[in-house]
């Protein structure tokens, strides 16, 4: 679980767009960039090099 206040402050470092919390995968997802940033030990890792690209299927679901 991520603090909603923290989520409201964080933005994608690439596009500066807002992020969505994906509870199932423990990631913060940016629709604009198509990147998912991992949350490790409760800490969001907001590095582009650590993010994964969303699949086309994942992009369509969002």
VEXTOR-106111 format. One record per residue: x, y, z of N, C-alpha, C, O in turn; residue in three letters. Coordinates in nm, 4 decimals, always signed. Example, Ala and Ser with C-alpha at 12.3 -4.5 7.8 and 13.67 -1.06 7.14 Angstrom:
REM residues 2
+1.3190,-0.5690,+0.7800,+1.2300,-0.4500,+0.7800,+1.3200,-0.3300,+0.7800,+1.4236,-0.3319,+0.8465,ALA
+1.2850,-0.2250,+0.7080,+1.3670,-0.1060,+0.7140,+1.2900,+0.0030,+0.7870,+1.3409,+0.1138,+0.8039,SER
REM end
This chain:
REM residues 62
+0.0847,-0.1188,+0.0000,+0.0000,+0.0000,+0.0000,+0.0882,+0.1236,+0.0000,+0.1912,+0.1286,+0.0672,UNK
+0.0461,+0.2226,-0.0762,+0.1215,+0.3477,-0.0816,+0.0349,+0.4599,-0.0227,-0.0867,+0.4636,-0.0420,UNK
+0.0989,+0.5481,+0.0474,+0.0308,+0.6619,+0.1084,-0.0295,+0.7492,-0.0026,+0.0402,+0.7869,-0.0968,UNK
-0.1570,+0.7806,+0.0086,-0.2259,+0.8605,-0.0935,-0.1671,+1.0013,-0.1044,-0.1658,+1.0600,-0.2126,UNK
-0.1195,+1.0545,+0.0057,-0.0580,+1.1876,+0.0025,+0.0703,+1.1834,-0.0808,+0.0963,+1.2735,-0.1605,UNK
+0.1500,+1.0784,-0.0616,+0.2726,+1.0621,-0.1399,+0.2383,+1.0440,-0.2872,+0.3032,+1.1028,-0.3737,UNK
+0.1374,+0.9635,-0.3161,+0.0969,+0.9393,-0.4542,+0.0529,+1.0685,-0.5225,+0.0769,+1.0869,-0.6418,UNK
-0.0103,+1.1569,-0.4486,-0.0559,+1.2835,-0.5068,+0.0602,+1.3783,-0.5379,+0.0451,+1.4706,-0.6179,UNK
+0.1749,+1.3560,-0.4755,+0.2924,+1.4411,-0.4966,+0.3811,+1.3881,-0.6088,+0.4363,+1.4655,-0.6871,UNK
+0.3944,+1.2566,-0.6161,+0.4847,+1.1960,-0.7138,+0.4326,+1.2097,-0.8563,+0.3123,+1.2015,-0.8811,UNK
+0.5252,+1.2306,-0.9494,+0.4937,+1.2333,-1.0923,+0.5980,+1.1507,-1.1659,+0.7044,+1.1204,-1.1120,UNK
+0.5666,+1.1150,-1.2883,+0.6614,+1.0419,-1.3717,+0.7830,+1.1309,-1.3972,+0.7667,+1.2458,-1.4385,UNK
+0.9040,+1.0809,-1.3738,+1.0231,+1.1628,-1.3971,+1.0480,+1.1917,-1.5452,+1.1233,+1.2833,-1.5783,UNK
+0.9864,+1.1156,-1.6334,+1.0056,+1.1346,-1.7778,+0.9084,+1.2386,-1.8329,+0.9490,+1.3321,-1.9019,UNK
+0.7786,+1.2217,-1.8018,+0.6758,+1.3079,-1.8607,+0.6165,+1.4103,-1.7643,+0.5472,+1.5029,-1.8065,UNK
+0.6434,+1.3938,-1.6366,+0.5848,+1.4775,-1.5299,+0.4340,+1.4566,-1.5178,+0.3647,+1.5389,-1.4580,UNK
+0.3831,+1.3479,-1.5736,+0.2408,+1.3139,-1.5659,+0.2116,+1.2434,-1.4332,+0.3024,+1.1884,-1.3709,UNK
+0.0853,+1.2449,-1.3901,+0.0496,+1.1756,-1.2656,+0.0654,+1.0246,-1.2783,+0.0690,+0.9697,-1.3884,UNK
+0.0746,+0.9593,-1.1633,+0.0941,+0.8145,-1.1582,-0.0271,+0.7472,-1.0963,-0.1002,+0.8075,-1.0178,UNK
-0.0472,+0.6211,-1.1330,-0.1525,+0.5390,-1.0735,-0.0868,+0.4246,-0.9989,+0.0141,+0.3696,-1.0432,UNK
-0.1446,+0.3895,-0.8859,-0.0924,+0.2793,-0.8054,-0.1515,+0.1480,-0.8537,-0.2735,+0.1330,-0.8600,UNK
-0.0659,+0.0532,-0.8877,-0.1073,-0.0822,-0.9263,-0.0764,-0.1734,-0.8087,+0.0371,-0.2174,-0.7902,UNK
-0.1792,-0.2008,-0.7298,-0.1619,-0.2791,-0.6076,-0.1149,-0.4211,-0.6376,-0.0285,-0.4741,-0.5678,UNK
-0.1715,-0.4826,-0.7411,-0.1395,-0.6213,-0.7751,+0.0086,-0.6401,-0.8070,+0.0704,-0.7369,-0.7626,UNK
+0.0651,-0.5471,-0.8841,+0.2053,-0.5588,-0.9258,+0.3010,-0.4760,-0.8409,+0.4221,-0.4792,-0.8628,UNK
+0.2471,-0.4015,-0.7436,+0.3292,-0.3139,-0.6588,+0.4147,-0.2204,-0.7448,+0.5375,-0.2189,-0.7362,UNK
+0.3449,-0.1425,-0.8281,+0.4115,-0.0493,-0.9188,+0.3331,+0.0812,-0.9241,+0.2141,+0.0861,-0.8932,UNK
+0.4030,+0.1860,-0.9640,+0.3396,+0.3126,-0.9969,+0.3444,+0.3243,-1.1485,+0.4515,+0.3167,-1.2088,UNK
+0.2290,+0.3426,-1.2091,+0.2172,+0.3376,-1.3543,+0.1899,+0.4761,-1.4112,+0.1076,+0.5515,-1.3593,UNK
+0.2612,+0.5077,-1.5195,+0.2399,+0.6321,-1.5927,+0.1822,+0.5975,-1.7294,+0.2479,+0.5326,-1.8108,UNK
+0.0591,+0.6412,-1.7540,-0.0044,+0.6162,-1.8835,+0.0681,+0.6917,-1.9949,+0.0852,+0.6390,-2.1049,UNK
+0.1102,+0.8140,-1.9669,+0.1707,+0.8997,-2.0688,+0.3002,+0.8416,-2.1253,+0.3231,+0.8468,-2.2462,UNK
+0.3844,+0.7868,-2.0390,+0.5128,+0.7326,-2.0849,+0.5074,+0.5829,-2.1102,+0.5949,+0.5273,-2.1765,UNK
+0.4039,+0.5174,-2.0571,+0.3947,+0.3720,-2.0712,+0.4963,+0.2992,-1.9857,+0.5398,+0.1891,-2.0196,UNK
+0.5343,+0.3613,-1.8737,+0.6326,+0.3018,-1.7837,+0.5682,+0.2663,-1.6498,+0.4745,+0.3319,-1.6044,UNK
+0.6211,+0.1613,-1.5883,+0.5767,+0.1190,-1.4554,+0.6980,+0.1174,-1.3637,+0.7952,+0.0461,-1.3884,UNK
+0.6910,+0.1964,-1.2580,+0.8009,+0.2089,-1.1628,+0.7766,+0.1152,-1.0446,+0.6685,+0.1173,-0.9858,UNK
+0.8751,+0.0337,-1.0094,+0.8552,-0.0635,-0.9013,+0.8512,+0.0022,-0.7634,+0.9081,+0.1091,-0.7413,UNK
+0.7827,-0.0648,-0.6723,+0.7838,-0.0256,-0.5313,+0.8540,-0.1388,-0.4581,+0.8054,-0.2519,-0.4552,UNK
+0.9683,-0.1074,-0.3992,+1.0483,-0.2087,-0.3292,+1.0556,-0.1744,-0.1812,+1.0967,-0.0647,-0.1436,UNK
+1.0159,-0.2685,-0.0986,+1.0139,-0.2487,+0.0469,+0.9381,-0.1221,+0.0850,+0.9772,-0.0506,+0.1772,UNK
+0.8297,-0.0952,+0.0132,+0.7461,+0.0204,+0.0419,+0.7975,+0.1517,-0.0129,+0.7385,+0.2567,+0.0126,UNK
+0.9072,+0.1476,-0.0884,+0.9686,+0.2697,-0.1411,+0.9598,+0.2704,-0.2936,+1.0109,+0.1789,-0.3581,UNK
+0.8955,+0.3729,-0.3531,+0.8894,+0.3817,-0.4986,+1.0289,+0.4090,-0.5567,+1.1003,+0.4979,-0.5102,UNK
+1.0654,+0.3324,-0.6572,+1.1940,+0.3507,-0.7251,+1.1649,+0.4300,-0.8524,+1.1234,+0.3738,-0.9538,UNK
+1.1872,+0.5604,-0.8456,+1.1483,+0.6506,-0.9534,+1.2627,+0.6770,-1.0515,+1.2909,+0.7919,-1.0857,UNK
+1.3265,+0.5721,-1.0952,+1.4358,+0.5825,-1.1916,+1.3913,+0.5207,-1.3230,+1.3416,+0.4082,-1.3258,UNK
+1.4092,+0.5944,-1.4318,+1.3695,+0.5435,-1.5633,+1.4396,+0.4119,-1.5949,+1.3812,+0.3239,-1.6582,UNK
+1.5638,+0.3983,-1.5511,+1.6398,+0.2763,-1.5795,+1.5854,+0.1549,-1.5049,+1.6122,+0.0414,-1.5445,UNK
+1.5097,+0.1766,-1.3979,+1.4521,+0.0672,-1.3203,+1.3068,+0.0375,-1.3591,+1.2499,-0.0630,-1.3164,UNK
+1.2483,+0.1244,-1.4393,+1.1087,+0.1076,-1.4805,+1.0989,+0.0042,-1.5921,+1.1936,-0.0185,-1.6673,UNK
+0.9818,-0.0574,-1.6002,+0.9573,-0.1493,-1.7113,+0.8537,-0.0871,-1.8042,+0.7692,-0.0081,-1.7621,UNK
+0.8625,-0.1245,-1.9309,+0.7663,-0.0757,-2.0293,+0.6392,-0.1594,-2.0204,+0.6445,-0.2821,-2.0119,UNK
+0.5267,-0.0921,-2.0226,+0.3991,-0.1623,-2.0217,+0.3796,-0.2351,-2.1543,+0.4220,-0.1869,-2.2593,UNK
+0.3160,-0.3499,-2.1488,+0.2828,-0.4223,-2.2715,+0.1653,-0.3509,-2.3385,+0.0964,-0.2710,-2.2752,UNK
+0.1431,-0.3798,-2.4652,+0.0300,-0.3202,-2.5365,-0.1017,-0.3551,-2.4675,-0.1921,-0.2720,-2.4585,UNK
-0.1115,-0.4771,-2.4197,-0.2325,-0.5212,-2.3499,-0.2551,-0.4388,-2.2229,-0.3676,-0.3980,-2.1940,UNK
-0.1483,-0.4149,-2.1481,-0.1589,-0.3351,-2.0251,-0.1992,-0.1916,-2.0573,-0.2790,-0.1317,-1.9852,UNK
-0.1441,-0.1362,-2.1654,-0.1779,+0.0011,-2.2044,-0.3260,+0.0130,-2.2379,-0.3897,+0.1124,-2.2030,UNK
-0.3807,-0.0869,-2.3047,-0.5215,-0.0833,-2.3444,-0.6142,-0.0969,-2.2245,-0.7240,-0.0412,-2.2245,UNK
-0.5711,-0.1705,-2.1220,-0.6526,-0.1904,-2.0022,-0.6653,-0.0628,-1.9200,-0.7624,-0.0464,-1.8462,UNK
-0.5711,+0.0251,-1.9316,-0.5683,+0.1455,-1.8476,-0.6444,+0.2554,-1.9103,-0.6530,+0.3645,-1.8539,UNK
REM end
